[in-house]
């Protein structure tokens, strides 16, 4: 293999790695937005990827843990004028047998996600 082919292959490899990295950051990376704990349970709310461009939806993932083990998770969409998700977009309400996570966005009505704390 001559030197020119090796250089071209090296450049293509670097470009493929860079494209994969940016694709991961834009579409799949989970960024922790907020947490809430109560009696051995914990809710973690993540923003998944980046908001859709321009002024689009923000994908989020809500996970419920008990003593460090994941029990449940649910993907939701936040309609917030293309802004990143922040702690102000979520309210967590712990009740006797469930937790209610309310999502707030500028372009949506409040949306409740409920997880039972005991049983299935």
Protein Blocks (a to p, Z undefined) as FASTA:
>chain_A
ZZklmmmmmmmmmmmmmmmmmmmmmmmpccdfbdcdeehiacddddehjaddehiacddd
ddddeehiafbdcdddddeehpacdfklpccdddfkbccdddddfkbccddddddfehZZ
